[in-house]
Amino acid sequence: MAEKTDDKMEKIVALCKRRGFVFQGSDIYGGLKGTWDFGPLGVALNNNIKREWWKMFVDAREDMYGLDAAILMNEKVWEASGHTGAGFSDPVVVCTQCNARFRADHLTDITTCPDCKGQLGEQKDFNLMFETKVGAEGTQKSYLRPETAQGIFVNFKNVLDSMSPKIPFGIAQIGKAFRNEIAPREFLFRVREFEQMEIEYFVKEESWEAEYEKWLEEIRAWHKHLGLSGENLREVEVEGDGLAHYSKRTVDFEYNYPGKGFDELSGFAYRSDHDLQNHIRASGVSLEYIEADGSRFVPHVLEPSFGVGRTFMAVLSEAYTEDDMGSGTRVYLKLPAHLAPYRVAISPLLKNKPPLVEKAREVFVALKKEFGNVAWDDNGNVGKRYRRQDEIGTPYCVVIDFETLGEEKPEHKDTVTVRNRDTGAQERVHIKELATYIK
Ligand code: GAP
């Protein structure tokens, strides 16, 4: 059922909860701000996004190496990277009357509280890293990593020594990152615990511009693979104050989120040799690349960086569709088949006819072996099942009926009805050809 609201994002958030995609974190205790839990269908969509990303950026290429570094790292990493300093702080103001906190750079008036109109206090820097202590003595400070990137830089030498990559090459990582955001907001857009998919691509300084152009194309291809339409995407050249001092070029890929408008989805920065030089200085370890002729240099870095949560939001926003199909408004997720939580749903026409159910189970088991993410749905009538599967984006519904058993039209024996999510069109397909048809 569609909710009584015109706000598309509100509808998506409600659908996410109702159908097991995303729940508020720590829900039964009233939640924890800036945290969200992914339910059975959300984790399936998330995993599909991450798997497709890995396939495209690691498995399909010869110049990429995977990594899974620890979340907890030596505190010196974050001193060297600059994250303990002002560079990773946001300006905060606190209301002297109601104690609400705001990011000063998000306010037009930094003297009056937008909530209670009270007086706002002095602006202070607030570091976004979550601090923790390691070990029983509690003397060793550590942080929950605020980006996966530093795990890649500190393993640069390990990958060089163990894999002998030829430059240019990249290291890719998917993993959790944590930021104690002052004002988490807009569903998964700004949260305190999230996942990143990051690449550090190491190049010779003189070739950064040419490599940058190639990566722009790769990132565009990725967004296309997600089914995001050109009109909802735009590329913004970051200029002036927005550009980090070490970056000569950064392009933000923005998505037109419903009710919010264009905002960052992914970022692509040229980081020069800033990070490796920082770690060389702080650790005293050489992080040079050595050419076959013995010449040495510190590579420069291109960094395509993607947030899983923002990708999830963009994919759902793009897919969420309402149309009129027969009886009233239908809500469906027009997800690309490679991202849908379920590839196909299998139903017996009636749930209390054993021969139908047995045949349907046979088909279900065979397809489950083939695809894994196959749903069994025998609740309510077939129309209701279609609506339910539409709402979670299942591209195909397969119904096993009396014709499948050869009881009505002998020529239809061992054929099933396959119903297409987007068009509602139905076709009879032989069971033997079903897996190929769905593929
Ligand atoms: N290593 C570079 C880096 O971390 P970033 O622009 O701070 O760059 C990269 O983050 C991506 O991570 C963003 O484009 C966004 O998709 C995601 N991201 C960052 N902060 C986030 C937050 N608080 N909540 C959700 N996603 C976030």
Residues whose N, C-alpha, C, O or C-beta is under 5 A from the ligand:
A	BS01	GAP	P146 E147 A149 R179 E181 L188 F189 R190 V191 F194 Q196 E264 L265 S266 G267 S305 F306 G307 G309 R310
